[in-house]
């Protein structure tokens, strides 16, 4: 499929009017001269236009060295790496928590005609493939309604869980993520009304927690939950309003959308494969 045709499909199906994003283009310092012109303007869409046509789409949460090297090891060409984030998250390197793409690997992508496409806010926005809907369904939570406004999107979802207590919900979360999950136990062990709030990635903010409280929900499942100077106020709010927080890392809560969207590309007639990465456990 021609790259332009594939981009038209994604644009039509995901980039809704009114959606904006952070200024990712301004953050990219190591390879800004290679950025596609449209990405310079919008910070979403085709980021590095290295291929005229696409035979396979790889998906990943971040364009990390591990992900890029794995694709190069497969010796493919005329392909695309579809990522949720244009840069690489690492909370351990705060305050610069988003790291640059490896320039040497990017040059190899250029040589092999492997483009990179980034879809952040449009993939967070409530819908079939969204980060929070995909996470909720992976945890057996039935999505009921969206919430959490973010750059014109609704990036969270309220849902119903069959699980009645926090410890059982934590076990489900651990099973899905494949690793330990943090629990900041600020509420009763019983889940109020068996309702849960789900926000993949970074959902631990006072604005989102206020909306959770107003909807009488007592548990938030998210990615970045670490209690530090940046999040101290949010944790105080959660404790005061009796909202427990379960954290499963940025990567592990957003990977389900990137796994699911391989189905979308296959429906377009393209081979598609999700590339695993490593969660940053300090997120929790």
Legacy VTK file of the C-alpha trace (Angstrom):
# vtk DataFile Version 3.0
C-alpha trace
ASCII
DATASET POLYDATA
POINTS 284 float
0.000 0.000 0.000
1.248 3.492 -0.795
2.278 5.381 2.336
0.039 8.312 1.389
-2.953 5.987 1.091
-2.274 4.386 4.485
-1.945 7.806 6.113
-5.279 8.829 4.595
-6.936 5.785 6.201
-5.489 6.574 9.639
-6.359 10.265 9.306
-9.963 9.474 8.450
-10.440 6.890 11.187
-8.548 8.445 14.112
-7.692 12.133 13.758
-11.020 13.759 14.578
-11.664 17.519 14.248
-10.745 19.354 17.443
-8.017 16.958 18.525
-4.671 18.581 19.312
-1.485 17.358 20.958
1.561 18.392 22.892
4.263 20.112 20.842
6.293 16.944 20.279
8.017 18.413 17.239
9.656 21.090 19.384
11.019 18.404 21.733
12.759 16.454 18.977
16.294 17.804 18.936
18.529 15.029 17.568
16.809 14.545 14.209
14.501 17.512 13.659
15.708 18.020 10.075
14.280 14.602 9.148
10.776 15.297 10.458
7.895 15.186 7.985
6.459 18.651 7.340
2.946 17.791 8.556
4.356 16.481 11.835
6.224 19.751 12.325
2.864 21.537 12.173
0.643 19.159 14.195
2.941 16.846 16.213
0.850 13.883 15.089
0.765 11.576 12.100
3.616 10.585 9.803
6.745 11.591 11.711
9.565 10.235 9.515
8.606 9.681 5.874
11.185 7.157 4.700
9.081 4.796 2.536
6.979 5.384 -0.561
4.975 2.219 0.081
4.283 0.000 3.087
4.146 -3.802 3.137
4.062 -4.306 6.917
3.216 -2.219 9.979
4.967 -2.818 13.291
3.334 -1.333 16.380
4.885 -0.279 19.689
4.258 2.077 22.587
7.589 3.921 22.247
10.266 4.074 19.489
12.860 2.670 21.883
16.236 1.226 20.918
14.985 -2.269 21.714
11.955 -1.876 19.455
13.875 -0.330 16.564
16.707 -2.851 16.733
14.218 -5.741 16.772
12.670 -4.462 13.539
16.095 -4.028 11.926
17.065 -7.554 12.984
14.086 -8.844 11.006
15.765 -7.405 7.882
12.593 -5.825 6.547
12.204 -2.822 4.274
9.305 -0.751 2.957
7.620 -0.907 6.350
6.225 1.367 9.036
6.678 1.589 12.777
3.436 2.871 14.314
4.006 4.218 17.839
1.763 5.746 20.466
4.446 8.163 21.712
6.907 9.985 19.417
9.628 9.863 22.094
10.752 7.337 24.713
9.428 7.556 28.267
11.782 7.067 31.220
10.681 8.525 34.566
14.108 7.674 35.989
15.605 10.485 33.894
13.352 13.254 35.257
12.943 16.117 34.621
13.576 15.085 30.982
11.231 12.106 31.135
10.930 11.765 27.335
14.158 10.702 25.629
15.267 11.179 22.021
15.128 8.502 19.341
18.531 6.944 18.685
19.872 8.809 15.662
22.017 5.952 14.363
19.041 3.579 14.374
16.909 6.241 12.713
19.434 6.531 9.900
19.265 2.754 9.447
15.458 3.040 9.247
15.947 5.605 6.497
18.280 3.278 4.593
15.821 0.378 4.913
12.823 2.548 3.978
11.033 2.159 7.321
8.798 5.101 8.176
7.617 6.085 11.662
4.045 7.189 12.413
3.024 8.567 15.827
-0.531 8.764 17.150
-0.724 10.049 20.730
-3.908 11.961 21.645
-5.987 10.426 18.804
-5.199 6.938 20.127
-6.005 7.992 23.698
-9.387 9.312 22.558
-12.350 7.096 23.514
-13.009 4.492 20.845
-12.589 0.881 19.747
-8.783 0.951 19.792
-8.178 3.556 22.495
-5.623 3.057 25.236
-8.098 3.122 28.131
-10.806 1.037 26.437
-8.211 -1.563 25.430
-6.794 -1.646 28.979
-10.235 -1.879 30.582
-11.256 -4.801 28.406
-7.942 -6.567 29.068
-8.837 -6.348 32.777
-12.391 -7.610 32.324
-13.875 -4.159 32.929
-16.848 -3.313 30.716
-16.531 0.300 29.448
-19.599 2.402 30.174
-18.749 6.048 29.501
-15.700 8.189 28.683
-14.260 10.943 30.864
-11.025 12.889 31.452
-10.751 15.684 28.830
-7.278 15.992 27.319
-6.325 18.070 24.240
-9.849 17.729 22.835
-10.036 13.999 23.573
-11.648 11.968 26.343
-8.811 9.738 27.466
-10.381 7.794 30.348
-13.267 5.392 30.769
-15.614 4.482 33.600
-16.555 0.833 33.606
-18.108 -2.030 35.513
-16.025 -4.808 37.018
-17.195 -8.194 38.229
-14.479 -7.989 40.872
-15.776 -6.781 44.214
-12.562 -5.993 46.113
-9.272 -4.236 45.497
-6.971 -7.194 46.032
-8.761 -9.316 43.440
-8.699 -6.405 40.987
-4.990 -5.992 41.632
-4.440 -9.686 40.856
-6.291 -9.304 37.547
-4.185 -6.278 36.729
-0.972 -8.155 37.558
-2.020 -11.105 35.423
-2.716 -8.882 32.409
0.441 -6.786 32.797
2.690 -9.743 33.577
4.338 -8.086 36.570
3.642 -6.615 40.009
1.174 -3.730 40.312
1.336 -0.985 42.933
-1.661 -0.269 45.147
-2.144 2.973 47.034
-4.965 1.884 49.299
-6.940 5.009 50.105
-10.439 3.503 50.146
-12.400 0.588 51.507
-11.301 -2.819 50.247
-14.757 -3.180 48.686
-15.108 -1.498 45.286
-18.004 0.956 45.462
-20.759 -0.193 43.098
-18.169 -2.366 41.345
-17.277 0.714 39.311
-13.723 1.538 38.225
-12.006 4.419 36.459
-9.379 3.463 33.881
-6.809 5.814 32.348
-3.891 4.259 30.495
-0.516 5.981 30.846
-0.496 9.066 33.070
-3.904 9.441 34.667
-2.963 10.395 38.195
-3.938 14.084 38.122
-6.168 16.171 40.377
-8.493 17.142 37.509
-9.114 13.505 36.622
-9.381 12.451 40.278
-11.948 15.204 40.893
-14.095 13.826 38.069
-13.690 10.324 39.506
-14.825 11.555 42.919
-17.830 13.383 41.437
-18.907 10.121 39.797
-18.640 8.301 43.152
-15.973 5.893 41.914
-13.497 4.599 44.494
-10.692 3.123 42.383
-8.446 4.354 39.560
-6.367 2.010 37.406
-3.599 3.842 35.586
0.040 3.601 34.559
2.136 6.253 36.270
1.244 6.210 39.959
4.589 6.805 41.689
4.300 9.002 44.764
6.848 11.793 44.261
7.071 15.576 44.356
5.213 15.855 41.041
2.279 13.690 42.164
2.140 14.441 45.900
-0.855 16.764 45.575
-2.797 14.213 43.523
-2.095 11.510 46.102
-3.308 13.821 48.893
-6.518 14.463 46.955
-7.032 10.735 46.338
-6.526 9.934 50.028
-8.882 12.700 51.169
-11.586 11.564 48.744
-11.034 7.847 49.338
-9.923 6.868 45.845
-7.473 3.976 45.692
-4.899 4.069 42.896
-3.461 1.034 41.125
-0.397 1.682 38.974
0.813 -0.653 36.253
3.550 1.405 34.461
3.213 3.678 31.451
4.200 0.962 28.988
2.111 -1.910 30.366
-1.111 0.112 30.489
-0.792 1.422 26.926
0.512 -1.671 25.184
-2.954 -3.224 24.847
-4.036 -0.501 22.400
-0.885 -1.049 20.345
-1.557 -4.799 20.329
-5.192 -4.314 19.340
-4.485 -1.870 16.532
-2.611 -4.578 14.618
-6.139 -5.834 13.795
-6.904 -2.485 12.178
-3.891 -2.702 9.870
-4.693 -6.300 8.971
-8.191 -5.199 7.971
-6.521 -2.803 5.556
-4.713 -5.776 4.025
-1.324 -5.204 5.640
0.733 -7.595 7.736
1.080 -6.232 11.247
2.998 -7.185 14.392
3.325 -5.750 17.894
6.880 -5.363 19.224
7.295 -5.953 22.957
9.287 -3.575 25.146
10.317 -3.350 28.814
8.180 -1.555 31.444
9.805 1.034 33.712
8.855 -0.262 37.141
9.670 3.080 38.793
6.462 4.429 37.196
4.487 2.729 39.940
LINES 1 285
284 0 1 2 3 4 5 6 7 8 9 10 11 12 13 14 15 16 17 18 19 20 21 22 23 24 25 26 27 28 29 30 31 32 33 34 35 36 37 38 39 40 41 42 43 44 45 46 47 48 49 50 51 52 53 54 55 56 57 58 59 60 61 62 63 64 65 66 67 68 69 70 71 72 73 74 75 76 77 78 79 80 81 82 83 84 85 86 87 88 89 90 91 92 93 94 95 96 97 98 99 100 101 102 103 104 105 106 107 108 109 110 111 112 113 114 115 116 117 118 119 120 121 122 123 124 125 126 127 128 129 130 131 132 133 134 135 136 137 138 139 140 141 142 143 144 145 146 147 148 149 150 151 152 153 154 155 156 157 158 159 160 161 162 163 164 165 166 167 168 169 170 171 172 173 174 175 176 177 178 179 180 181 182 183 184 185 186 187 188 189 190 191 192 193 194 195 196 197 198 199 200 201 202 203 204 205 206 207 208 209 210 211 212 213 214 215 216 217 218 219 220 221 222 223 224 225 226 227 228 229 230 231 232 233 234 235 236 237 238 239 240 241 242 243 244 245 246 247 248 249 250 251 252 253 254 255 256 257 258 259 260 261 262 263 264 265 266 267 268 269 270 271 272 273 274 275 276 277 278 279 280 281 282 283
